[in-house]
Structures are given as structure tokens and as C-alpha cells.
């Protein structure tokens, strides 16, 4: 799994292990929030219809899902 957050003058990338159970994505990394300065959290609801990852925990942004070829 590769997650990337881009802004004009900043980017944050997470690469690591994950698991999916039902419609929930779990990012398997201890202290992910502090390591990414609260850009990514460890648990997201998968919205396949709109291609989004909705964070379960408040205070985190929704992530758009893009497929890479």
C-alpha cells in the first residue's frame, strides 16, 4: 500500500502493510499518526462508490483512491 499526500510546498508518503476487513482498511504501523504529523491515521472506511477512504477517527482528511498502472 502506498499513500501520498501532496500540497504545493509539502508532501507526506506512507508505504507499509495493511489489511482489509469487510469495508474497513487498517494500516498496520505503530505510531502512524505521530510519524506522519497527523496526516494519516490507522483505520479508514472504504467507500467504493465514490472511491474514498473515510477516516474513522475525527480530525483526519478523506483520501481519494486512485489506481496506478
Residue pairs with C-beta under 8 A, 6 or more apart in sequence:
1 14
1 15
1 16
1 17
1 18
1 27
2 13
2 14
2 15
2 68
3 13
3 14
3 15
3 27
3 40
3 63
4 11
4 12
4 13
4 14
5 11
5 12
5 13
5 39
5 40
5 61
5 63
12 36
12 37
12 39
12 40
14 27
14 29
14 32
14 36
14 40
16 27
16 28
16 29
17 27
17 28
17 29
18 25
18 26
18 27
18 28
19 25
19 26
19 28
20 26
20 46
23 45
23 46
23 48
24 43
24 44
24 45
24 46
24 56
25 43
25 44
25 45
25 46
25 53
26 42
26 43
27 40
27 41
27 42
27 43
27 44
28 42
29 35
29 42
32 40
32 41
32 42
33 40
33 41
33 42
38 59
38 60
39 60
39 61
40 60
41 55
41 56
41 57
41 60
43 55
43 56
43 57
44 53
44 54
44 55
44 56
44 63
45 53
45 54
45 55
45 56
46 52
46 53
46 54
47 53
47 54
51 64
51 65
51 66
52 62
52 63
52 64
52 65
53 62
53 63
53 65
54 62
55 61
55 62
55 63
